[in-house]
């Protein structure tokens, strides 16, 4: 064996790190010590003896060698002669473990006076003295513990509270003013999101890529006299990918990226928020060029001075003031860029939104058709899809869905396929997932009477009929009378993706929504509470048409919509007479569309009844069923789900035929 071999063999031993001390080892040592003491004690523990037995059987016996009375503890230790222990063997609970030396018994004395009285009586009766000694004992350990226990309690409080706070991030109570911002770098394993993982949002990605380029090559812009933007605000509805875009910036940038939520600045201690803002920007300046991302900035960025005297939050305003100072306080080209995200830009302070702080506002809107298709491509990657799966229909079936909603659809489709014991996810699983997300889970076991079921069928058939016959109403996709969620019936529509809406389109949608209540009145002869959601929607549309969009005949080109989100609205911005006009106009439009809905249903009474009976029979009908009864829609709009429904029906018929053939073979 060569010396190198010896070195190689010994290397692992030298590289082994010594085991870290664990405070719980102390408890183990104490437990082992107690076990050893109890093992080697050899039964030397004195026997507890009741005072009555001691007084009658032991106290006056000649076998007693000595009695030691402890005054401060009211106990008596009784020692017997070695050759006399056997005669008191019956008093020991464990005769085999009788102590070899005294004391043999421990007796609780009721009082010194009663003990003295008994002793004197026995000595007088037997004309002899009992060997007795009085002692005053003090426990050194007990005295020390009584003196030290407050210090021990404080030390335990420090260990279990402050040390735990420090280990969980934050540095303990002494660093409560430090920011808890997470720092990411491109080369870290946990930061893997890049712009390639963000589907759609091309405009927002273009602006953010430019910000990353500012930090990578600032001289390209500063040489021409330009100034690097100080901040960019991501604004958009929830679930559209604002935080994901920020993560992509962190993954793309070659600079430190500090991430923190707006609520992290808010604390119960006064001045903590402002202190954390200062600490965050100090860290960013030390690491410059760097990016600071504040998620949900509306938690600290609300407009100052609103509702003064009612619910003002001085601490939050101080935090905002410090943030404003830091954003406009560091040098122009210091290399620190602020990113922030919110879905409530209307309530942010104007000083925060001005140029020089957030120079850019990046709008992150709901994805359109092409962007939804790209988002589906991202979320379908990890899924096991059926062979020949057509992805094109998914984007058409999900208008108005955000990126988070699309991710939920894909996950729900996988769960649906797993519940059905499938080996892959097919088209119907996605359709069921969309139905479940939009309308809720089916409740087929819900108790519904025949009259209620008939009323629901005619109600939903009324919606379907009018939406099919009106040109601008949303095209119907599917109608069901199976309860879903809180609804007893539901109709699925495929809204047209448009940027502007005309008055005719709003009126057609209102008429279609009122079709259910109109069908109840015409066919059933009674109206029910089932139209509550419809009436709420129609009332909101009517008032928006009159007071927001300026489409009323009596109030043209007038809008009372407040896009600033101001909280100073202690009263209505119009007079009482104008309020009466708004109410009258809204009621007029609702009554006109209700009468229009009844007229359309009366003109198509037989077809409406045929559709309702078909719905009672099948419980679910699709757009092709309406096309068979009413013919093509007035605007000849394509029905994207017709092909999927036909395939579903063909599959169902094939399964039924195979089941019938199997029954015949069994017969």
Secondary structure, DSSP 8 states (H G I E B T S, - for coil): --HHHHHHHHHHHHH-------THHHHHHHHHHHHHHHHHTTT-S-EEE-HHHIIIIITT-TTEEEEEEETTTTEEEEEE-GGGSGGGGGG-SSGGG--SSS--EEEE-S-HHHHHHHHHHHHHHHTS---EEEE----HHHHHHHHHHHHHHHHHHIIIIIHHHHHTTT--GGGTTS---EEE-TTSTT----GGG--S-HHHHHHHHHHHHHHH-THHHHTTT-----EEEEE--TTSSHHHHHHHHHHH-SSEEEEEEGGGG--SSTTHHHHHHHHHHHHHHHT-SEEEEEESTHHHHB-TTTTTTTS--HHHHHHHHHHHHHHTTS-TTSSEEEEEEES-GGGB-HHHHSTTTS-EEEE-----HHHHHHHHHHHTTTS-B-TT---HHHHHH-TT--HHHHHHHHHHHHHHHHHTT-SSB-HHHHHHHHHHHHH--B-TT----HHHHHHHHHHHHHHHHHHHHSSSS-EEEEEE-S-BTTBSSEEEEE----S---HHHHHHHHHHHTHHHHHIIIIISS--GGGHHHHHHHHHHHHHHHHTS-B-SSSBT-----TT--S--SS-SS-HHHHHHHHHHHHHHHHHHHHHHHHHHHHTHHHHHHHHHHHHHHSEEEHHHHHHHH-S-TT----TTHHHHHHHHHHHHHHHHHHHHHHHHH-
